[in-house]
Amino acid sequence: MKEAPQTIQQVLGEGQEPTEEFVEEFKALNEAPELSDEELERQALSAPGDDGDVRTPE
């Protein structure tokens, strides 16, 4: 069974040493381009959410 990814809470709150996987993901998130308001709206309107109903977007 694969271990759950390390969280920011574990690193900052509990003082765990960050894993290489955590550092790589953190770096990728920081280097990702910002999304425009229009793109965020488009994604929100296309996401059906937990109920799977596209008529009630998240």
SVG drawing of the C-alpha trace seen along z (x, -y; Angstrom):
<svg xmlns="http://www.w3.org/2000/svg" viewBox="-28 -37 43 39">
<polyline fill="none" stroke="black" stroke-width="0.4" points="0.0,0.0 1.4,-3.4 2.0,-5.9 0.0,-9.1 1.9,-12.2 3.5,-14.3 1.6,-17.4 2.6,-21.0 1.2,-20.4 3.6,-17.5 6.6,-19.6 5.8,-22.9 3.5,-21.9 5.1,-18.7 8.7,-19.4 9.1,-16.4 12.0,-16.5 10.5,-17.2 10.7,-14.3 12.2,-14.7 8.7,-14.2 7.3,-17.0 10.1,-19.4 9.6,-18.6 5.8,-19.1 6.2,-22.3 8.7,-23.7 6.4,-22.8 3.4,-24.6 5.5,-27.7 6.7,-27.8 3.3,-27.2 1.8,-30.2 -1.1,-32.0 -4.5,-31.4 -6.7,-34.3 -10.1,-34.9 -11.6,-33.8 -9.8,-30.5 -10.7,-29.9 -14.3,-30.6 -14.2,-28.2 -12.8,-25.5 -15.3,-26.0 -18.2,-26.0 -17.0,-22.8 -16.4,-20.9 -19.5,-18.9 -18.3,-18.5 -19.0,-15.6 -22.6,-15.2 -21.6,-14.9 -24.2,-17.4 -22.9,-19.9 -26.0,-22.1 -24.6,-22.9 -21.0,-23.7 -18.5,-24.0"/>
</svg>
